[in-house]
């Protein structure tokens, strides 16, 4: 019997409540909505961590993000992944990833791929560095001094920040720009074109294709065509640049940011729309090549995005709110009946083993998740809690010191969510049925049995995380990082203690 | 740092000759010699500050369960 092929499409920052098949009212995902009718839709898919660097170890290697220790980032050298498992059984493998720096060979994501394209070395249309002239340098020095002086008091700092923001806007108004020039990542059409071209050159062998799209990622610069299709063509490139600049301001509060939230959401949605449209073209390519019927096709996300629901923007690991951990997950497989699974959360830790079983491949022993293929085929998911974790406030994981911080841990079942902030030794229990927006944590003493049940699961997770750690992988990953950081002679390396 | 090292007792370890030769090729421009490289790597590995936090977090959850009267 011919082996099934596998296509995994991951869309960065795509939150569950912004796709039509999860109830979003705006028609941003017409293709995925139609595909969902013949697919298994997981209503409650929960990532194992956020953002990207804490999410993908689970998706690709079925390992909790802190499973090798919080100082390990990415996939360890020689750690089995879905790609290595399939390549080792004769699959052709390829990855086309739209320029996310965390999904690169530096962090081991290339392992198992015959072809790996991270698009990190590609120059985008708008990417150029303006030459520094003496007058520009003088202005820049003057500005730095003014900033330093004005930031001595709150009042003058506020005035300076406000004036400087509008001064920058005024300066940039003169420049002619287009969305394509402003975009920071290759758009989905580039990824799908390259992936389709790879598919066309394949023989008859089974394949594994991973495509990662960055279109909904900030800064939000969707193609103008996507904005027009959603009826928001009034947002010009210049306006989008202003909106993105305003949205990233750190000197103002949520109240002022709120003013532009609707337009920012339009830009984000247009990014989602563009990803949806290109996914439809990828499916068309598979159909045209007569590979569609034998292919297991999965669409999901690494995490969501926040738009001030809890005061925050983007997807920093400051919280693991529902906006960040609840993602869409759609699985279409030959002979699998389309249905919606909503009995309980589906942890993304189980995705890789499930997909391997779906294509008939063996699941590596190192995987921490278990295949749910049989449950899915029967249309029944066990109601078990999903676990998500990250290192709180680890905004720059390239710095080891940023990773050696307390964990933020979430135990989430169908009705309740326990958030443990180890940084301030607190835990918050939410009743998601009555408080889906996580607005009011339940006071201690209310629903204690639920709190205790989830705390016990947290304890088991922490114990397993430490005791079942694969030391060999952890050491290899740390050595890789040391090697990368010691490209030149390290300052911290001690001088030779004894000569000869 | 050097004075600390001079006061330390040393141990002789046996390593395969070909491995040492390969490592010496690699360390050129990065470390003074093989001892420095190996000491640095071992220091980095045993440092493992993350594990200390792991243990602390486990204890915090146990304490919370105890406070709630379930341990």
Interface residues (C-beta under 8 A of the other chain):
Chain A: X66 X69 X70 X71 X403 X404 X405 X406 X407 X409 X420 X422 X425 X427 X448 X451 X452 X455 X456 X458 X459 X462 X463 X465 X466 X475 X478 X479 X482 X486 X487 X488 X489 X490 X492 X493 X494 X495 X496 X497 X498
Chain B: X1 X2 X5 X6 X8 X10 X29 X30 X31 X32 X33 X35 X36 X37 X39 X40 X41 X44 X45 X48 X49 X50 X51 X53 X54 X55 X56 X57 X58 X60 X61 X62 X64 X65 X68 X70
